Amino acid sequence: MKLVFVAAAKQADDRKNGHIPDLESYIVTRRDTSGCKPCFALVEYAARIDLPDVVVSHSIIMAMEEATNDFVAWSNVIYTLSSSPGHS
């Protein structure tokens, strides 16, 4: 949750100061503001699954989490842009 709050504060500060981040910086921040990372831990907890650290930190699992996070985050961005006034 700390990542979510830190990223949200950075995003708010950028908006306040009129700073538009480059795409790579935006992607990194968006991955933290999406809320997916805490959800991954909650799913494991709710399902009563205790994955060993060696599994959670495996490069394939980390890549799948990042891809899932990107899918959710970018879907949200696209939906938000397409439903805002002036867009059809």
GUNU-540962 format. One record per residue: residue in one letter; x, y, z of N, C-alpha, C in turn. Coordinates in Angstrom, 1 decimal, m for minus. Each point is the difference from the previous one (the first is absolute). Layout:
BEGIN
KOLMAR resn     nX     nY     nZ    caX    caY    caZ     cX     cY     cZ
KOLMAR    A      X      Y      Z      X      Y      Z      X      Y      Z
...
This chain:
BEGIN
KOLMAR resn     nX     nY     nZ    caX    caY    caZ     cX     cY     cZ
KOLMAR    M    0.8   m1.2    0.0   m0.8    1.2    0.0    0.9    1.3    0.0
KOLMAR    K    1.2   m0.2    0.6    0.8    1.2    0.0    0.4    0.5   m1.4
KOLMAR    L    0.2   m1.0   m0.9    0.3    0.4   m1.4   m1.2    0.8   m0.6
KOLMAR    V   m1.2   m0.4    0.3   m1.2    0.6   m0.6    0.0    1.5    0.5
KOLMAR    F    0.2    0.2    1.3   m0.1    1.3    0.6    1.1    0.9   m0.5
KOLMAR    V    1.2   m0.5   m0.1    1.2    0.8   m0.4   m0.2    0.4   m1.5
KOLMAR    A   m0.4   m1.0   m0.8   m0.2    0.3   m1.4   m1.2    1.0   m0.2
KOLMAR    A   m1.1   m0.1    0.7   m1.1    0.9   m0.1    0.4    1.4    0.4
KOLMAR    A    0.9    0.1    1.1    0.5    1.3    0.4    0.8    0.6   m1.1
KOLMAR    K    0.9   m0.8   m0.6    0.8    0.5   m1.1   m0.8    0.5   m1.1
KOLMAR    Q   m1.0   m0.8   m0.4   m0.9    0.4   m1.1   m0.7    1.3    0.3
KOLMAR    A   m0.5    0.2    1.2   m0.7    1.2    0.4    1.0    1.2    0.0
KOLMAR    D    1.2   m0.2    0.5    1.0    1.0   m0.1    0.4    0.4   m1.4
KOLMAR    D    0.1   m1.0   m0.9    0.3    0.3   m1.4   m1.2    0.9   m0.6
KOLMAR    R   m1.2   m0.4    0.3   m1.2    0.8   m0.5    0.0    1.4    0.5
KOLMAR    K    0.3    0.1    1.3    0.0    1.3    0.7    1.1    0.9   m0.7
KOLMAR    N    1.1   m0.5   m0.3    1.1    0.7   m0.5    0.0    0.1   m1.5
KOLMAR    G   m1.0   m0.6   m0.7   m0.1    0.0   m1.4    1.1   m0.8   m0.7
KOLMAR    H    0.6   m0.9    0.7    1.0   m0.9   m0.5   m0.6   m1.2   m0.7
KOLMAR    I    0.4   m0.2   m1.3   m0.5   m1.1   m0.8    1.2   m1.0   m0.1
KOLMAR    P   m0.1   m1.2    0.7    1.1   m0.9   m0.1    0.2   m0.6   m1.4
KOLMAR    D    1.2   m0.4   m0.3    0.3   m0.8   m1.2   m0.8   m1.3    0.1
KOLMAR    L   m0.1   m0.7   m1.1   m0.8   m1.2   m0.1    0.5   m1.1    1.0
KOLMAR    E    1.3   m0.2    0.0    0.6   m1.0    0.9   m0.3    0.3    1.4
KOLMAR    S    0.2    1.2    0.4   m0.3    0.4    1.4   m1.5   m0.2    0.4
KOLMAR    Y   m0.9    0.4   m1.0   m1.4   m0.2    0.2   m0.4   m1.5    0.2
KOLMAR    I    0.6   m0.8   m0.8   m0.3   m1.5    0.1    0.4   m0.5    1.4
KOLMAR    V    1.2    0.4    0.4    0.4   m0.5    1.4   m0.9    0.5    1.1
KOLMAR    T   m0.4    1.2   m0.1   m0.9    0.6    1.0   m1.4   m0.6   m0.1
KOLMAR    R   m0.5   m0.2   m1.2   m1.3   m0.6   m0.3   m0.1   m1.4    0.6
KOLMAR    R    1.1   m0.8   m0.1    0.0   m1.3    0.5   m0.2    0.0    1.5
KOLMAR    D    0.4    1.0    0.7   m0.1    0.1    1.4   m1.4    0.6    0.4
KOLMAR    T   m0.6    0.9   m0.8   m1.3    0.6    0.3   m1.1   m0.9   m0.4
KOLMAR    S    0.2   m1.0   m0.8   m1.1   m0.9   m0.4   m0.7   m0.7    1.1
KOLMAR    G    0.7   m0.3    1.1   m0.6   m0.8    1.1    0.2   m1.5   m0.2
KOLMAR    C    0.6   m0.4   m1.1    0.1   m1.4   m0.2    1.0   m0.7    0.9
KOLMAR    K    1.1    0.6    0.4    0.9   m0.6    0.8   m0.5   m0.5    1.4
KOLMAR    P   m0.8    0.9    0.7   m0.6   m0.5    1.2   m1.0   m1.1   m0.2
KOLMAR    C   m0.7    0.1   m1.2   m1.0   m1.1   m0.3    0.6   m1.3   m0.2
KOLMAR    F    1.2   m0.1   m0.5    0.7   m1.3   m0.2    0.2   m0.6    1.4
KOLMAR    A    0.4    0.8    0.9    0.3   m0.5    1.4   m1.4   m0.4    0.6
KOLMAR    L   m1.0    0.8   m0.2   m1.3   m0.3    0.6   m0.6   m1.3   m0.6
KOLMAR    V    0.2   m0.3   m1.3   m0.5   m1.2   m0.6    0.7   m1.2    0.6
KOLMAR    E    1.3    0.1    0.2    0.7   m1.1    0.6   m0.5   m0.2    1.4
KOLMAR    Y   m0.3    1.0    0.8   m0.4   m0.1    1.3   m1.5   m0.5    0.1
KOLMAR    A   m0.9    0.5   m0.9   m1.4   m0.4    0.0   m0.1   m1.5   m0.4
KOLMAR    A    0.8   m0.4   m0.9    0.0   m1.4   m0.5    0.7   m0.9    1.0
KOLMAR    R    0.6    0.5    1.0    0.8   m0.8    1.0    1.1   m0.7   m0.7
KOLMAR    I    0.7    0.7   m0.9    1.1   m0.5   m0.7    1.3    0.7    0.6
KOLMAR    D    1.0   m0.8    0.3    1.2    0.5    0.6    1.1   m0.3   m1.0
KOLMAR    L    0.2    0.8   m1.0    1.0   m0.3   m1.0    1.4    0.3    0.6
KOLMAR    P    0.9   m1.0   m0.2    1.4    0.3    0.5    0.6    1.2   m0.7
KOLMAR    D    0.9    0.6    0.6    0.7    1.2   m0.5    0.7   m0.3   m1.4
KOLMAR    V    0.5   m1.2   m0.1    0.7   m0.4   m1.2   m1.0    0.0   m1.2
KOLMAR    V   m1.2   m0.3    0.3   m1.1    0.1   m1.1   m0.3    1.4   m0.3
KOLMAR    V   m0.4    0.8    1.0   m0.4    1.3   m0.1    1.1    0.9   m0.7
KOLMAR    S    1.2   m0.3    0.3    1.1    0.8   m0.6    0.6   m0.5   m1.3
KOLMAR    H   m0.6   m1.1   m0.5    0.4   m0.6   m1.3   m0.3    1.0   m1.1
KOLMAR    S    1.0    0.1   m0.9   m0.1    0.9   m1.1   m1.3   m0.1   m0.9
KOLMAR    I   m0.4   m1.3   m0.2   m1.2   m0.2   m0.8   m1.3    0.5    0.8
KOLMAR    I   m0.1   m0.3    1.3   m1.1    0.5    0.8    0.0    1.5    0.0
KOLMAR    M    1.2    0.6    0.2    0.0    1.5    0.1   m0.4    0.6   m1.4
KOLMAR    A    0.4   m0.7   m1.1   m0.4    0.5   m1.3   m1.5   m0.1   m0.2
KOLMAR    M   m0.6   m1.1    0.5   m1.4   m0.2   m0.2   m0.7    1.1    0.9
KOLMAR    E    0.4    0.3    1.2   m0.6    1.0    0.8    0.1    1.4   m0.7
KOLMAR    E    1.2    0.3   m0.5    0.1    1.3   m0.7   m0.9    0.1   m1.2
KOLMAR    A   m0.1   m1.1   m0.8   m0.9    0.0   m1.2   m1.4    0.2    0.4
KOLMAR    T   m0.4   m0.7    1.1   m1.4    0.1    0.5   m0.2    1.5    0.5
KOLMAR    N    0.9    0.5    0.7   m0.1    1.4    0.5   m0.1    0.9   m1.2
KOLMAR    D    0.8   m0.1   m1.0    0.0    0.8   m1.1   m1.4   m0.1   m0.7
KOLMAR    F   m0.5   m1.2   m0.2   m1.3   m0.2   m0.6   m1.1    0.8    0.7
KOLMAR    V    0.0   m0.2    1.3   m1.0    0.7    0.9    0.1    1.5   m0.1
KOLMAR    A    1.3    0.5    0.2    0.2    1.4    0.0   m0.3    0.7   m1.3
KOLMAR    W    0.5   m0.6   m1.1   m0.2    0.6   m1.3   m1.5   m0.1   m0.5
KOLMAR    S   m0.7   m1.1    0.4   m1.4   m0.1   m0.2   m0.8    1.1    0.6
KOLMAR    N    0.4    0.3    1.3   m0.6    1.1    0.7    0.3    1.4   m0.7
KOLMAR    V    1.2    0.2   m0.4    0.4    1.2   m0.7   m0.8    0.2   m1.2
KOLMAR    I   m0.1   m1.1   m0.8   m0.8    0.1   m1.3   m1.5    0.3    0.3
KOLMAR    Y   m0.5   m0.7    1.0   m1.4    0.2    0.3   m0.2    1.4    0.5
KOLMAR    T    0.8    0.5    0.8   m0.1    1.4    0.5    0.1    1.0   m1.1
KOLMAR    L    0.9   m0.2   m0.9    0.1    1.0   m1.2   m1.2   m0.1   m0.9
KOLMAR    S   m0.4   m1.2   m0.2   m1.1   m0.2   m1.0   m1.4    0.5    0.6
KOLMAR    S   m0.1    0.0    1.3   m1.3    0.4    0.6    0.0    1.5    0.4
KOLMAR    S    1.2    0.7   m0.2    0.0    1.4    0.4   m0.7    0.8   m1.1
KOLMAR    P   m0.5    1.2    0.4   m0.7    0.9   m0.9    0.9    0.3   m1.2
KOLMAR    G   m0.6    0.0   m1.2    0.8    0.3   m1.2    0.6   m1.2   m0.7
KOLMAR    H   m0.2   m1.2    0.6    0.6   m1.2   m0.7   m1.2   m0.9   m0.3
KOLMAR    S    0.1   m0.7   m1.1   m1.1   m0.9   m0.4    0.5   m1.4   m0.1
